[in-house]
């Protein structure tokens, strides 16, 4: 659902008809922000006393990992989107490496 909204925003960008072909798309900032907030809420429930949610330790590691990915992606995309600085693309490259290198080891 959220990815579909982001894809729709790509195509509705009036500033650049082909901007959706470049990564990261600046509109993805909002999608990253939503996921970062979601994983923050999951972690707060996981660590809250008397919480009905009690995930295993490995699931908490996975939540921390995903939060780090989406929060960092939000920062990188925000630098491009709000600041207009190319440094955000460098941040996104690091996030992609972080995500791809540790995805499989943490999952298994």
N, C-alpha and C positions, 0 to 999 in steps of 0.2 A: 504494500500500500504506500509506504513512505517513499520507496524508490520510484514508484509511478508518479507521485507528486513532483519529485525532483526532476524526473524525465520530462514532465509537462512543462516545468519551469524552464528547462533548457530550450525547448522549442518556442517558448513565448518571449524569449529575450529579444527585445527590439534593438538593442545596441549592436548585436553581432549575430548574423544568421547562422554562422558556422561555429559558434562558440561551444556548442555541445560536443564537438569533435575533439576538443582540447581538455586535458586533465590537469588539475582538478577543475571541474566546472564551478564557477563561483557560487552558483545557487545551492550547491551541495552543503554549504555551511549550515543551513537550517536543518538538513537531514542529520548531519553529524551532531549538531546541538541536541536534537531530540533523542538520538541514541545515547549520547553522553549523559543526559538527564535520566533516561530510563535505567541505564546501568548504575548510576549513582543511587537511584531509588532502590534498586534491587540490593545493592550492597548495604544501604542503610537498614533495610529490613533484615538482611542476613545477620547484621551485628547488633541489632536492637534487642534489649532484654525483653523477654516475654513475647517475642515475635512469633506469629504462627508459621513463619517461613524459617526453616532451619536447613539450609543446603549443606551438602558435604563440603569438606575442606577443598577438594579438587574443584568443585563448582565455584567456590569463592575465588580461587586462583584464576579461573576462567573469567569470572566477572571483572576482576581487577585488570586482567589482560585486555578485555574488550573495552573497558572504560579508558585505559591508557591509549588504546588505538583511536577511539572515536574522539576523545578529548584533544589529543594531539592533532588529529585530522581537522577538528574544528578550529584549532589555533592556526594551522597552516592555511586553511581555506579562508579564514577570517582575515589573515594578513593580505591575501590576494584580493578578497572581496571588498573589505573596508579600507585597507591601507593602499591598495594598488601597487604593492611591492612584490617583486619577483621572488623575494626570500621565501614567501609562502610555498612556492613550488619546490624549493629545497626541503622545506619541512615535510611536505607531502611525500617526497621521495624517501625520506627517512622513515616516515610512517608506513609506507608500502613495504619497505624492507623489514621493519619491525613486525608487521602483520604477517608477511609471507615466511619469514625465517622461523618464527615461534609458533605459528598456527598448528602445524602437525605435531611437534613435540609436546605441546601442552594438551592437545586433544587426545593423544595416545599416551 
